[in-house]
Amino acid sequence: MNLIVLKVAFRNIFLHKMKTLIVGSILIFGSFLSVLGNSIVDAISQGMKNSITQSVTGDIQIYSEDAKESLSVFGNMDGSPSDVGFVKNFKNIKEKLSSIENIQAIVPMGSSSALLNPGNNIDVQVAKLRTYYKKISQSNEVISTHPELLNLKNHLKMLISELKKDVEQNRTNALLLPTDESSNSKVYIENAMSEGFWKDFDSNYEDKLEFISNKIAPLIADDNLLYFGYIGTDPDLFKENFPQFEIVKGEMIPKGEKGFLVHDYIYENFVKNRIARRFDHIQKELAEYNKKISDNKELQDQIKASKEQIAEIYLTVPPLETSKIITNLQTLLNSTITDFRELLILFLDLNDENFKTRYDFFYKEIAPYIQLYKIKIGEVVPLSAFTKLGTSNAQNVKVWGTFRFKSFENSPLAGNFSIVDMTSFRELYGFLTESRKKQSLEIEKEMGIVDLSKTDMESMFGNEEPKLQKNEDNLNATPEQTDIDDSLTAAATTVTESETADVFINASIILKNKNLLDETISKIKDISSNEALKIKVVSWQEASGLVGQMTLALKMILFIFVFILFVIASVMIMNSLLMATMDRQQEIGTMRAIGAPKSFIYRAFLFESLLSGLLFAGIGSALAILVILTFGKQGIPAQGDVAKFFFSGSRLFFHVNWSAIFSVNLLILIISFIATQFPAWKAMKISPLLAMQKKD
């Protein structure tokens, strides 16, 4: 009987070709999109997971259970770090959690942000002169034997002369000062430009440089201020447990040293000279993405902006080198123009034909003589940050080098933070570290500062003489005496010295077996509860905030699209079968008249629908598998640096997901089954007598 039903079902599929074509097209497209889309989304999901877990979050994050906000390692919507308080006793927590066999490492962390002002052109030149004079004085050499010193002074004169022109012509790069201050500024500049000011410069260089630094340099309003989001961590632990990490320029922070590592993306895109980085950007667009300057407005705007900012070149080239560059530019451009600025404007008139030559010329003949980066590798720079209380704090840290994460090195999402050692982080954040404590004690001892205890304060208003207590005694007070709390209510947090050395904001946990993530989280929670560790545990996806939810959003979009498509398909199947039912009334009536039971009619419709669904779902799945096998191994190239973060590399590789294929085909069979019920019920209601009468 079932064989007959199958024959009838097959016959009906090919009998109504238009209906079959419409329904089949929808089912083929739906299954194709579902299988291929699921494979691509899974690959993106895995790529994002790799990018996130291998750049900062690790597999699991822990932080204070009393946190005011949920941890978001990449920051809040406004870019600010999430307010999660702090946790004491890192060593104790690490010791307790290390008993879990699946935990490979625990890396202490904390995120914040800082500002750095490397100074304008005059500031930089003043710093160079100070260094040079100091070098001469230490070597006891005669100043007149140093021709380079004259070059530095002439450069400083040129900068002041350019500033004078700006003030006189009211250009935008000079400060808009109040009238009284504006008149004073002109007096200051006239003084600095006078012959007498420079006549005795060598013998009074300290006073002269101080004058220029305090009175002249502040007249320049520029955008040299740099913003750094950073993570405080143990650099060695970080490097060891995040295998994608690698040093690009300079060197790793030596063990036990304080220092700063700038992400190479930030260094190249924000710290670098603007004209140089525009050259780099255009070079990348032409070489990697095959764009052309002639038909790309964005590249043309980049060239226009460089022409408007040529001061970033001619103001930073020393006078001795200017003539050499002018000669080389005249040769390159075949020009007799002698004005440096005019030659630079002509040089920056870039097009597809001359770009490569001028790009090479810039880095060979110009870049070595300008301030290519606002901060240099090896420099000690002042980082200014706000503590948890909102007060300002500063630390001098050495920039040891730059780093990146392999495979997605140019991604802004993976490059939005730099790295500072944990001690510097704690001091910038406002904790009273051991080094800060010693420094404070030395200052207080020198100034004779003493603290008053609660008893001393009360005795001041009574008859007893107050007993002054040295500050070092108070600093060794117990936690009860210092009243520790998570809100950092003291100007320097009252965590004891040993606790301060162990304070952390959050910590990254690296697992040996990534598949046991949920099980490991459960074990951490149990230990935290039993040992009163007071920590909250979240997976990498929760800890990465909105960035981690992007994969869920992609899957949701795909699910909604496919769901709508399959709803349409079910309606189409139902409508087609209803139309077939009306067309086949006589046929159905005849089958009923010769003894076919209602179940036979039901099965005929059901088998027809299921066979149709299975056939077309199979075709769609086969086409998707063909595409995956053809292009999956080659990979989809990442268009842009953001895509590299999503792909965890320059290409997205994807593979066949057999469980997804099974699920899609099963879903289509279920939809076909549901869509068949009403048409089959209508068919079973057809009266054999009525059908035979219509035939007559």
Beta strands, then each sheet from edge to edge (+ up, - down):
strand 1: 60-64
strand 2: 103-109
strand 3: 111-116
strand 4: 226-233
strand 5: 245-250
strand 6: 260-263
strand 7: 380-386
strand 8: 392-405
strand 9: 418-421
strand 10: 506-511
strand 11: 535-539
strand 12: 636-637
strand 13: 651-652
sheet 1: 2+ 10- 1+ 11-
sheet 2: 3+ 4- 9- 6+ 8+ 5-
sheet 3: 3+ 4- 9- 6+ 8+ 7-
sheet 4: 12+ 13-
end
